[in-house]
């Protein structure tokens, strides 16, 4: 019986993780659930899976029958628990602290939180080889890398669905509802908007660099609208190993949990006859400048990937609130990157300092412009 902790249990990754747990009650036991607050969904999860521990970020919450952990002290206690696998499905920057604590304490970690991997990349990358990636693209690369030696890798290719607008010429008047209407995947709001701007692929390139210790010149991205091929590893002998499946996050989540075994997931089986053909296109970095911006930040390294991550989250939140247009998201990110000047982070405190100062910078720019970015 493998014990697991599900961080972000009420989010997209968390709920799909629990779908797998429910399918294998004889193999998996939920020892901890974590969420930002006590919600009706969290209560239902507690009643169904009966964890020993529940973590919530907000204090003064009440849950009967479990040990409740709170705030910063609760995170420290959480990271000390004897649990076989911690699954980090927390979205955005909020996932950085638990990632740091778990890796520092050598806990087994499976994560879909790319922001944490990127922001801690200059501080903890020596620990990354032990991580099980849950992002479908990085899971695909992880699987394909089992076919050969890393020194024989010629290139890693990450695929992007392109979101709903990859071949659209008119991006100016896109609404929040349109941007959240992803044609292939059901994801949280932030990652869905990132997919529409192609920032998600830019962040994934930086994430792949850190996770697999592969130089940027060996990492590429292609638009693949069918979302059937999730990642490809090209080896120096000319072989290309691709991982293919119907788009379903339960597949990479299950693989991270069951590795080196493979378990039935309930996902739809891929039919090549139904697919018919697979298409691949070069991303248009002029129409989607965030992809190019992310590549440049990755290569610059230092504090740049951290600032980029924070700036993107802030800009996406502005768009979701209706405060800026879809086409202004890259303008906000670029403005913050231009203003930022930080030294390379040497430790966790440096990372948090960069995050907090970038947020302050954003608020100042926002305030001085009368509710818009100056």
Backbone torsions as a table, in degrees:
resi	resn	phi	psi	omega
1	UNK	NA	122.7	-179.8
2	UNK	-97.3	127.6	176.6
3	UNK	-89.6	138.8	-179.6
4	UNK	-133.2	154.6	170.9
5	UNK	-115.8	136.7	179.9
6	UNK	-116.2	106.2	178.2
7	UNK	-91.2	128.3	-172.3
8	UNK	79.6	42.9	-170.2
9	UNK	-67.7	-22.3	-178.4
10	UNK	-93.4	-1.9	177.9
11	UNK	-88.2	-175.1	-175.4
12	UNK	-60.4	-50.5	-179.7
13	UNK	-66.0	-42.3	-178.5
14	UNK	-62.0	-46.1	-178.2
15	UNK	-66.8	-35.7	178.4
16	UNK	-72.3	-31.9	173.6
17	UNK	-62.2	-43.1	-179.4
18	UNK	-69.8	-25.8	171.9
19	UNK	-60.1	-40.4	179.5
20	UNK	-69.9	-42.6	177.9
21	UNK	-58.2	-43.0	-179.0
22	UNK	-63.1	-30.0	179.9
23	UNK	-75.6	-24.0	-176.0
24	UNK	-128.4	61.7	-178.6
25	UNK	-65.6	-19.3	178.9
26	UNK	-86.1	-9.5	-178.4
27	UNK	-114.7	-25.4	-172.5
28	UNK	-127.1	139.1	177.2
29	UNK	-131.3	122.4	176.5
30	UNK	-78.1	117.2	179.9
31	UNK	-97.5	-27.3	-179.2
32	UNK	-145.8	138.4	169.5
33	UNK	-117.4	142.0	179.9
34	UNK	-135.0	137.6	178.4
35	UNK	-150.7	169.5	-178.8
36	UNK	-71.4	-30.0	-179.1
37	UNK	-156.0	167.3	175.5
38	UNK	-79.4	116.2	-179.2
39	UNK	-123.6	166.5	175.5
40	UNK	-55.8	-37.2	179.0
41	UNK	-66.7	-42.5	178.6
42	UNK	-61.9	-41.4	178.1
43	UNK	-59.4	-43.7	177.9
44	UNK	-61.4	-41.2	179.2
45	UNK	-64.8	-40.6	178.8
46	UNK	-62.8	-43.3	-179.6
47	UNK	-65.1	-36.3	-176.4
48	UNK	-79.2	-43.1	-171.0
49	UNK	-102.8	-12.5	174.7
50	UNK	47.4	60.9	177.8
51	UNK	-72.2	158.6	175.5
52	UNK	-75.9	-32.4	-174.7
53	UNK	-128.4	147.2	170.9
54	UNK	-132.4	130.9	176.0
55	UNK	-109.8	134.5	171.0
56	UNK	-132.2	141.6	-177.3
57	UNK	-69.2	-37.1	-177.7
58	UNK	-86.4	140.0	177.8
59	UNK	-82.7	178.3	177.3
60	UNK	60.2	41.1	175.8
61	UNK	-111.2	157.5	-177.6
62	UNK	-127.6	126.8	173.8
63	UNK	-141.7	129.0	-178.5
64	UNK	-89.6	146.7	170.8
65	UNK	86.4	1.6	178.6
66	UNK	-136.4	162.6	172.1
67	UNK	-85.9	121.8	-175.4
68	UNK	-97.0	128.6	177.7
69	UNK	-109.2	143.2	-175.6
70	UNK	-127.7	149.7	163.6
71	UNK	48.4	-149.9	-175.4
72	UNK	-64.0	-44.2	179.4
73	UNK	-63.5	-37.5	178.8
74	UNK	-64.7	-37.2	177.0
75	UNK	-63.2	-42.0	177.9
76	UNK	-61.3	-44.6	-179.4
77	UNK	-66.9	-41.0	177.9
78	UNK	-56.0	-44.0	-175.8
79	UNK	-71.0	-11.7	178.8
80	UNK	-93.3	-10.1	-173.9
81	UNK	-67.4	146.8	178.1
82	UNK	-84.3	91.2	-177.5
83	UNK	-132.2	137.3	-174.1
84	UNK	-67.0	-39.0	-176.7
85	UNK	-148.1	127.4	173.8
86	UNK	-100.0	128.3	179.6
87	UNK	-110.6	117.3	-176.6
88	UNK	-99.1	101.0	176.2
89	UNK	-108.0	16.1	178.9
90	UNK	-68.8	136.3	-179.2
91	UNK	-87.8	140.6	169.9
92	UNK	73.5	-158.5	-172.4
93	UNK	-65.2	-23.9	179.2
94	UNK	-60.5	-19.3	-178.9
95	UNK	-84.3	-1.6	-174.4
96	UNK	-70.4	-49.3	-176.0
97	UNK	-59.7	-50.5	179.4
98	UNK	-62.8	-35.2	177.2
99	UNK	-61.4	-46.4	-179.8
100	UNK	-60.0	-49.2	-177.7
101	UNK	-62.6	-43.0	-177.4
102	UNK	-67.2	-41.1	179.6
103	UNK	-69.9	-39.8	178.6
104	UNK	-61.8	-31.2	-178.3
105	UNK	-99.0	14.8	172.2
106	UNK	58.6	36.3	175.9
107	UNK	-82.2	150.7	175.4
108	UNK	-72.3	124.0	-173.5
109	UNK	-128.0	130.2	167.9
110	UNK	-115.4	129.4	-171.7
111	UNK	-139.4	144.3	170.9
112	UNK	-111.7	7.1	-175.8
113	UNK	-90.9	90.8	-176.8
114	UNK	-68.6	-29.5	-179.2
115	UNK	-60.7	-41.1	179.3
116	UNK	-66.8	-43.4	179.7
117	UNK	-60.0	-41.9	-178.1
118	UNK	-70.6	-49.6	-175.0
119	UNK	-67.0	-30.0	179.6
120	UNK	-95.6	5.5	-173.5
121	UNK	-59.1	-38.5	-179.2
122	UNK	-81.8	-8.8	-174.9
123	UNK	-106.0	-38.1	-170.8
124	UNK	-127.3	16.5	-172.5
125	UNK	-61.4	-21.0	177.9
126	UNK	-68.9	-15.9	179.0
127	UNK	-92.8	-9.2	-169.1
128	UNK	-71.6	-21.5	-177.7
129	UNK	-65.2	-16.6	-179.1
130	UNK	-94.3	-2.6	-176.5
131	UNK	-81.3	141.0	170.0
132	UNK	-95.9	111.9	-179.1
133	UNK	-75.3	140.0	179.2
134	UNK	-105.6	-27.1	173.2
135	UNK	-47.5	136.3	-175.2
136	UNK	-58.9	-37.0	-178.5
137	UNK	-69.7	-43.1	-177.4
138	UNK	-76.3	-31.1	171.7
139	UNK	-63.0	-41.6	178.7
140	UNK	-60.8	-44.4	178.7
141	UNK	-65.4	-43.7	177.7
142	UNK	-55.1	-44.5	179.9
143	UNK	-67.6	-44.0	-178.3
144	UNK	-66.3	-31.2	179.8
145	UNK	-67.5	-16.8	176.6
146	UNK	-66.3	-14.0	-175.9
147	UNK	-84.7	-7.8	-177.8
148	UNK	-164.3	-175.0	179.1
149	UNK	-90.3	146.7	-178.1
150	UNK	-61.4	-34.1	-179.7
151	UNK	-68.9	-13.4	178.4
152	UNK	-95.7	2.5	-179.5
153	UNK	-76.3	127.6	175.3
154	UNK	-92.3	-39.4	-177.9
155	UNK	-160.3	147.0	169.4
156	UNK	-107.7	131.8	179.6
157	UNK	-119.9	118.2	176.6
158	UNK	-96.8	133.6	179.3
159	UNK	-96.8	148.0	177.2
160	UNK	-126.5	134.3	175.2
161	UNK	-63.2	-28.0	-175.7
162	UNK	90.8	-7.3	-178.3
163	UNK	66.4	-165.1	-175.9
164	UNK	-80.4	-8.7	-169.5
165	UNK	-123.1	10.8	-170.0
166	UNK	-59.2	-29.2	179.5
167	UNK	-113.3	18.5	179.1
168	UNK	-90.2	138.7	179.6
169	UNK	-92.0	-12.6	-174.4
170	UNK	-119.0	103.4	-176.6
171	UNK	-109.7	-9.3	-169.8
172	UNK	-62.8	-42.3	-171.2
173	UNK	-106.8	25.8	-179.9
174	UNK	-67.9	132.9	179.4
175	UNK	-90.7	165.9	176.9
176	UNK	-60.8	-42.7	-179.2
177	UNK	-60.9	-42.3	178.5
178	UNK	-64.6	-42.3	-178.0
179	UNK	-68.2	-28.6	179.9
180	UNK	-84.1	-5.4	-178.5
181	UNK	-90.3	74.0	-178.1
182	UNK	-71.5	135.2	-175.1
183	UNK	-74.1	-16.2	-173.2
184	UNK	-125.5	-40.6	-170.2
185	UNK	-113.3	150.2	169.7
186	UNK	-106.5	110.7	-173.6
187	UNK	-135.8	175.4	174.5
188	UNK	-67.5	165.3	-174.6
189	UNK	-61.6	-44.6	-174.7
190	UNK	-63.0	-49.5	-178.4
191	UNK	-68.6	-28.7	177.5
192	UNK	-67.5	-42.5	176.4
193	UNK	-66.4	-41.4	177.2
194	UNK	-59.8	-35.4	177.1
195	UNK	-66.0	-39.1	-179.1
196	UNK	-68.5	-31.2	179.5
197	UNK	-90.7	-7.4	-172.7
198	UNK	70.6	4.8	173.7
199	UNK	-61.6	-33.2	-179.9
200	UNK	-55.6	-41.1	-179.2
201	UNK	-70.5	-35.8	176.6
202	UNK	-63.3	-44.4	177.3
203	UNK	-63.5	-37.1	-179.4
204	UNK	-68.6	-30.0	175.6
205	UNK	-65.1	-44.9	177.5
206	UNK	-63.8	-42.6	179.1
207	UNK	-60.3	-43.3	179.6
208	UNK	-63.4	-38.8	177.7
209	UNK	-57.5	-45.6	-178.3
210	UNK	-75.7	-43.9	-176.2
211	UNK	-63.5	-43.0	-172.2
212	UNK	-106.4	1.4	179.7
213	UNK	53.0	48.8	-179.2
214	UNK	-112.4	132.3	179.4
215	UNK	-64.6	152.1	-175.3
216	UNK	-60.5	-32.2	-179.4
217	UNK	-67.5	-11.5	177.4
218	UNK	-104.0	11.8	180.0
219	UNK	-120.2	129.0	-179.0
220	UNK	-133.6	164.9	177.7
221	UNK	-134.5	143.8	177.0
222	UNK	-133.8	150.3	172.8
223	UNK	-81.9	127.5	-179.6
224	UNK	-135.8	88.5	-169.8
225	UNK	-58.8	-29.0	-177.3
226	UNK	-72.5	-19.6	-178.6
227	UNK	53.0	44.7	177.2
228	UNK	-102.7	-45.4	173.7
229	UNK	-88.0	121.6	-174.5
230	UNK	-100.5	-18.9	177.7
231	UNK	-175.7	151.7	-177.3
232	UNK	-135.5	139.4	170.3
233	UNK	-116.3	122.6	176.4
234	UNK	-99.6	128.2	178.9
235	UNK	-100.8	163.2	-172.5
236	UNK	-67.5	-16.1	177.9
237	UNK	-82.3	-0.3	-179.9
238	UNK	100.5	-8.7	178.8
239	UNK	-74.1	142.7	173.7
240	UNK	-124.1	118.8	-179.3
241	UNK	-104.1	118.6	-178.1
242	UNK	-115.3	145.0	171.4
243	UNK	-102.8	127.3	-175.7
244	UNK	-126.8	142.9	174.2
245	UNK	-170.9	165.0	169.0
246	UNK	-62.5	148.0	-179.4
247	UNK	-67.4	107.5	-177.9
248	UNK	-158.2	114.5	-175.3
249	UNK	-67.0	-14.5	178.3
250	UNK	-65.3	-23.6	-179.6
251	UNK	-69.0	-55.6	177.5
252	UNK	-66.1	-32.1	177.3
253	UNK	-64.1	-47.1	-179.5
254	UNK	-61.9	-39.9	-179.1
255	UNK	-64.4	-39.6	177.9
256	UNK	-64.1	-35.8	-179.5
257	UNK	-75.4	-42.3	-169.9
258	UNK	-93.6	-11.8	-175.9
259	UNK	-46.5	134.0	7.3
260	UNK	-88.9	6.2	177.3
261	UNK	-82.2	169.7	172.1
262	UNK	-126.8	129.6	-178.0
263	UNK	-111.8	154.7	172.3
264	UNK	-62.3	134.2	-175.7
265	UNK	-111.3	-18.9	-172.7
266	UNK	86.6	0.2	177.7
267	UNK	-70.8	153.2	177.9
268	UNK	-63.0	133.8	178.7
269	UNK	-74.2	137.5	-179.0
270	UNK	-72.7	131.0	174.2
271	UNK	-114.3	113.6	179.8
272	UNK	-62.9	-29.8	-179.6
273	UNK	-69.9	-35.9	176.8
274	UNK	-72.0	-36.4	179.4
275	UNK	-65.0	-45.5	177.4
276	UNK	79.6	-63.9	178.9
277	UNK	-148.8	156.3	178.4
278	UNK	-115.8	132.8	-177.1
279	UNK	-117.5	144.4	179.2
280	UNK	-136.4	134.3	-177.8
281	UNK	-135.2	153.4	174.9
282	UNK	-74.9	132.9	177.4
283	UNK	-65.4	144.1	177.5
284	UNK	-92.3	98.8	-175.1
285	UNK	-76.7	-11.5	175.0
286	UNK	-77.2	-41.1	178.7
287	UNK	-80.2	-25.3	-179.9
288	UNK	-124.8	73.8	-172.2
289	UNK	-66.3	-17.4	-178.9
290	UNK	-65.2	-29.8	177.8
291	UNK	-63.3	-47.9	178.4
292	UNK	-64.5	-40.4	179.5
293	UNK	-59.7	-43.2	-179.1
294	UNK	-65.9	-42.1	178.0
295	UNK	-59.3	-44.6	-179.0
296	UNK	-65.4	-40.9	178.4
297	UNK	-64.1	-40.1	178.6
298	UNK	-60.1	-45.3	-178.7
299	UNK	-69.0	-32.9	177.2
300	UNK	-69.0	-30.7	178.0
301	UNK	57.8	-144.9	-176.8
302	UNK	58.7	-131.1	-179.2
303	UNK	-86.9	-11.9	-171.7
304	UNK	-57.4	-45.9	178.5
305	UNK	-61.9	-31.2	178.9
306	UNK	-68.7	-48.3	179.4
307	UNK	-60.1	-43.9	178.8
308	UNK	-57.1	-46.0	-178.2
309	UNK	-61.8	-46.0	180.0
310	UNK	-66.6	-45.9	-177.9
311	UNK	-60.5	-40.4	179.5
312	UNK	-65.4	-44.1	180.0
313	UNK	-61.7	-40.4	178.8
314	UNK	-66.0	-43.0	-179.0
315	UNK	-67.0	-40.8	178.5
316	UNK	-63.2	-41.1	177.6
317	UNK	-61.8	-38.1	176.7
318	UNK	-62.1	-44.1	179.5
319	UNK	-63.7	-44.2	-179.1
320	UNK	-62.3	-29.3	178.0
321	UNK	-85.0	-2.6	-179.7
322	UNK	80.2	17.0	-175.9
323	UNK	-87.2	-22.8	176.6
324	UNK	-137.1	162.8	176.0
325	UNK	-80.6	163.2	177.4
326	UNK	-56.3	-42.3	-177.8
327	UNK	-74.2	-9.1	178.7
328	UNK	-91.1	-10.3	178.5
329	UNK	-56.1	-51.2	178.7
330	UNK	-64.5	-28.0	179.1
331	UNK	-67.6	-40.1	177.7
332	UNK	-64.6	-46.7	-179.9
333	UNK	-60.3	-44.5	-179.6
334	UNK	-63.2	-41.3	-179.8
335	UNK	-61.6	-43.2	179.6
336	UNK	-67.2	-41.1	178.3
337	UNK	-61.6	-37.6	179.7
338	UNK	-65.9	-35.3	-176.9
339	UNK	-81.3	-24.5	-172.8
340	UNK	-76.9	141.6	175.7
341	UNK	-152.2	95.6	-176.8
342	UNK	-128.2	152.1	174.3
343	UNK	-77.3	162.9	178.9
344	UNK	-60.0	132.0	178.4
345	UNK	-68.7	133.7	179.9
346	UNK	-104.4	-16.9	-177.3
347	UNK	-155.2	178.9	-177.8
348	UNK	-60.6	-41.7	-179.0
349	UNK	-61.1	-36.9	176.8
350	UNK	-62.6	-41.8	179.2
351	UNK	-60.9	-47.4	-179.3
352	UNK	-63.7	-38.7	177.1
353	UNK	-59.5	-46.0	-179.3
354	UNK	-63.0	-42.6	179.5
355	UNK	-61.6	-49.1	-176.6
356	UNK	-66.2	-40.9	179.8
357	UNK	-68.9	-34.2	176.8
358	UNK	-66.6	-40.6	177.1
359	UNK	-64.0	-40.3	177.3
360	UNK	-63.3	-42.5	179.5
361	UNK	-60.6	-42.7	178.5
362	UNK	-61.1	-47.0	-178.4
363	UNK	-62.8	-37.4	179.3
364	UNK	-67.8	-44.3	177.3
365	UNK	-61.2	-40.5	-178.2
366	UNK	-67.0	-41.9	-176.5
367	UNK	-69.6	-45.9	-176.3
368	UNK	-68.1	-19.6	180.0
369	UNK	-95.4	8.5	176.8
370	UNK	67.7	41.9	177.3
371	UNK	97.7	4.8	174.8
372	UNK	-134.6	165.1	178.2
373	UNK	-75.7	127.2	-178.0
374	UNK	-64.4	NA	NA
